[in-house]
């Protein structure tokens, strides 16, 4: 079995520490120590902590989107596509709680503001599967005609809350509860 490269070790250490301690509680020296590399080595791969945070986010997106799109069929009805994406997202978070904790911090910090702005108002080349779904749903009058940030909030707010509560042990999500939760989100979005 091949040993992960130093860059991957640094990203993994950053993910763990930031998920546990937050952005400010995970200085570069601590990340380097957790990764088992010298403090100077980390700067060969990442110019500074902001670059490391952004690279880690891109790495996580690169893992999440394939999981969301596995079995996704853009020709299916909007409701089915929404249910598929919601289910895939919740299962991804259940199976990857560190990723969830990192992403939650990222999106609720200044680091996530520009990214969220791009999701809502980005150029055509920066399309997002959810944005396309919501735009298609409102254009076909299947979803409520609400601003895109409101549609994202109605869809993601409850999903993130139940993922968080599952990870914290407040509820135990299973297939049935996930399906009922995503149906409830759909009920909030549909016309």
Secondary structure, DSSP 8 states (H G I E B T S, - for coil): -----HHHHHHHHHHHHHHHH-STT--HHHHHHHHTS-HHHHHHH-SSHHHHHHHHHHHHHHHHHHHHHTT--TTS-HHHHHHHHHHHHHHHHHH-HHHHHHHHHHHTSHHHHHHHHHHHH--GGG--HHHHHHHHHHHTTSB----HHHHHHHHHHHHHHHHHHHHTTSS---HHHHHHHHHHHHHHHB-
